[in-house]
């Protein structure tokens, strides 16, 4: 290949964003003053001009350093002045030219150039390159939409390699730097190789673009198809008037979410689960699990509250309507209302109502809810031994459900109900965890504002709930749980209170339940008294109400069968309806007995009297204890036995009685377990009576623990024991001196009927309990 270079001086036309190759014919719009003058000079001379591209498109007036040093000598074929002052010019590229120097830069650029004139070459390697370039260009055209397909047929007819490279380069949408690189490559073989490399790169980019485009299109088609099908399904369901399928479920749940009152974190969790549900196929079992979970979150009362009725007089009236007595419990509720009035917001108190069965603990909780104008919900904890009952199951398990606390909140439908946890003392534990420990978080005012249920997995605020727990005995409640609660002791009712409750509450309620009126059935006062004394013996009134119900049933039968038009029940005809008397009212013993003392005991059912019997017979000093006694009572018997041996002379007992006699201590009703620290003085009194032959007064009951030196120690449950003594018809009870402070809990009517004597030593007990005018028998 021969290359000739000739120098000449030509005007320069700088091009912006455009490059002209040899053999190219195109129109240019020229508007810059320098460029216009350069064109005019070219027309004056020989129509030749140098077209060179500037480095940066943005530069309005390019300097000498802003223009590439390789350009194209072109012939100006035609010039046309446009109305806006711009000149449209038709130019034809002739050959390459290298810019040597700027001759003039005043009104326009005049430059000295070296024209590069080259002959085409005929070489087998170049021929191969040409074919390869054409092949790559054809592939490029198939992929690209920027070049028309007709271009290929026009390019295929070119047999000069240099011209072929220039024409193909002119049709490619390349960067100015790449186009300039081809222009500056004078060697035709290298130019073809450079073009081939550029075409190869461009083809790979286009293939990648096509793949991306196809993937996007496919995704869009899938999305559009799904959207179209969903819309079709919705339209069909609307026509049928149905909301079926997964979309119906999702729309319904989203509608409920919009109305939901809950923290933002909970709403976000619900929305996330709904989105999951939307993507899961209808046939998938997981969809049902997610829907159940979402419905639980939607159903829970996160922020919905009822407004408290803080009218103290109205609340007091409601409490008195439902329950007679229970003054301390009622007073505590009124205190809560008063504080609410002052501070407007108070953490829900946690009350524990402790008392025997049938005294109205559960019904008091219901009355408190009515007085506060709150929703009431009750769950029973009796026999609960699985921690999941409180905290719920994790959702990974089949059949998982929230715990009873969350279930109760859903049932209540508000965030501030009165929540009754019944029988909290009857929970147990096994390998499935300790539910009592799980309840700590529920009943701790410092923790329950963020109660965590394993199923819900979102902190739930229980601080607005008024928790009320019930128990028959405190000692069965774990100490940490007990520490979180405020104890309110509800003791048994006195006989006077029972009469009042029967007249004002039980009889009217049972008459209503059995469809009777006062004109159909009457129970007079003597019958009620006999009912209490000889047919029921309990701390509460549950059996009493059941017995009144029995009377109502029998009376109803007589009225319906036509036997009678009105039934009047008196103390004389009571046995006709209820049969023989079940209890002997009054004395535990009809006469003063030797070796038998009446003790006072506390049980889960309230107070009770307990007769302790002692018999002495010849033997070798063996002490026998029967009556299914616990370890504490056995130790009390041993302590009483040792005390009597140490004080035998002063007690008028044979000092050697333990060597000549066997002693048997028995507590009747041997099938019932008995234990506790308050039978010591009763056992000691019965022992002294049996050994000395002095009878124990039948009208005296006693309670207290005894030490080896004869000191009487304090006991618990004084009120219940006093009520039991009153029920049993005793006239005097002996209590430890330390329990004097508890006498204020004993009802005034009981204190009036009973002589309550505090004692501090066993000598005082014996002096008061033994009848002294009897001789030893």
C-alpha positions, 0 to 999 in steps of 0.5 A: 500500500502506497501512501502519499502526503501533500501539504497545503493551506485550507480553511478549518471547519470545527465539528461538534459531536460529528465526524466526517469520513472520506467518501461520505456525503452529508448535510451540515448546519453551520451557525458559528461565525468563524465556521461561516467565514471558513465556508465562505473562504472555501467557496472563494478558493477551490471549494476545499475545506478541512473538517476536524472534530473538537474534543468537547461538544459543549465548547462554543468557541474551540481553541487550537488545543480543543481540535483533533489533529486528524481530519478529513479534506472535504469538497463543498458541494452546495450552500443554502442560507436558512431564514434563521441565519444558519447555513446548510451546506452539503459536503463530500469527504475526499481523503484524510489530512493531518493538521500540521499548524494553524496559519491564521486564527483571526477571523477563522482558522486557516491551517496547514495540512498534510493530505494523506493519499493512499492506494487500495491494496490487494492482499489475501489477509485484507480480503479475509479481514473484509469478509470478517468485518462484513460478517460481524456487521451483518450480525450487528445489524440483526441485533441492532435496530439503530441501523436500517437493514438496507445498509448491508446491501449497500455496504456489501458492494464495496470492494475497496477495504479502506472505503469499506472500513470508513463506510461501516464506521460511519454507520455505527453509533460509536463514541467520538473517541472510537470514530476518531480512532478509526479516522486516525488509523491510516494503515488499512489493515490495522483499520479493519482490525480496529473496526473488527474489534469494535464490532465484536464488542458492540455485538456482545453488548447488543446480545446482552441487551437483548437477553436483559430485554427478553427477561424483562419482557417475560417478567412483564408479560407474566405480571400483566397476565397475572394482573389480567387474570386477577382482574378477570377473577374479581369481575366474575366474583363481582358478577356472582356477588361472591368473594371467594378464593385467595384474593377475596380473603386478602381483600377482606383482611386488608379492609380489616387492617385499615380499620385496625387500631394497633401500634405501627409495628403490629400493622407492619407485621400484619401487612407483611403476613398478608403479602405472604398469604397473597403469594402462596398458592390456594392449595398450600396448607401454609395459607391457612396457618398464615390466615389464622395468625393474621386473624388473631392479630386483627381480632386482638384489642390492641388499643380499644378500651371501654370508658370507666364509670368512676361514680363511687356511689353508683359502684357502691350500690352495684356491689351491695346489690350483688353481695352482702358483707365483703366490706374490705374487698368492696372498699378496695374497689372504691379506693381504686375508683377514687384514685382513677378519678384523681390521676385519670390513668392508673396501672391495673391493680392485681388483687388476690381474693383468698377464702373458702369455697362458696363465699362469692370470690368469682361472683365478686369479680363479675360485680367489680366489672359491672361496677367499673363498666368494664368487660369481664372475662374469666379463665380457670387455672385449676389443673393447668400444668402446661406453660403453653397454656399461659404463653401459647405455642410457637407457630412452628407446631401443628395446631398452635394457639395463643395462650389463655391470657391472649384468648381471654383478651380476644374474648373481652374485645377491649384492652382494659377488662376485668380479668379473673384468674380462678383457682390460682392455687390449684396450678401444678407443673410437670415436664411441660414447664411451670405455668406459675412462673409464666404467670409472673410476667402477666401479674408483674405490673413492671413487666406486663406492658410488654407481655410476650406470647409465643404464638402472637410474637408481638409485645402485648400491653396488659398494664390496663387490665384489672387482674383478679385472682382467686384462691382457697389457700395461700400456702399453695401459691408460689412465693414469687407469684404471691409477691406480685399480688395484693391479698384480700382475705374473704372469710366465711359468713356468720350465721346472721350474715347467712340468714340475711344472704338467704332472705335477700339474695338466695331465695329471690334468685332461686324463685326466679330460676324456678318460675315461682313468686312469693305468692307461691312459695314462702320460707319463714325465718325459723326454717331458714335458721334450721336450714343453716344450722342443721342442713348445711355446715360451710364457710360459704353459701354454695350448699345453702343455695343448692338446698334452697334450690331443692326446696324450690324444686319440690315445691314446684312439683307440688304446685304443678301436680295440684297437690297445693296452691301455695307452699309454706315451709316452716321449721316443723315441716322442713324435714318433709322436704329435705329428710333427716337433719345432717348436722347436730347444731350446738355442742361438739359434745353433749356433756363434759368429757374426760380425755376429749378436747375441742380444737379449732382448725382451719381448712380450705373450706373455712374454719371447723371444730376438731375433737381430739380424744385421748385414752390411757390404758395399762402398758409400757409407755407407748404413744400411738397417734391415729387419724391420718395426722401430718408430721406437724401434728405428730410433733405437736403431740410429742411436744405436749407429751414431753411437756406433761412429763416435765410438769407431772406433779404440778398437773396432778398427774402420776410422774411415772405414767409413761412407764405404766401406761400406753397412750392413744391419741386419736382425731376422728374422721380418720380418712381425712388428712390433717396437719397444721401448727395449731393443735398443740394446746388441744392435745396437751389439754386432752392428755392432761384430762385423760391422765388426771381424770379431770373432764374438759369443759364442753363449751370451751374450744381452743387453738394454739401451738405449745412449746416444751416449756408450755408457751402458747404460740400464735396461729393463723385463720383466727376469724375462720376458727371463731366462726366455726366455734360460733357455728358449733355453739361453743361459748368460750374460745382460748386463743394465743396472746399474740393473736389479740391483734387479729380480733378486729377481723372477727365480726362483732356479732361473734365477739358478742356471743363468744367469750374470747380469752387470750392465753400465753401459757399452758397453765392458763389453758388448763385452768380455763379448760378443765372442770376442777370439781371432779375427782379423779376416776 
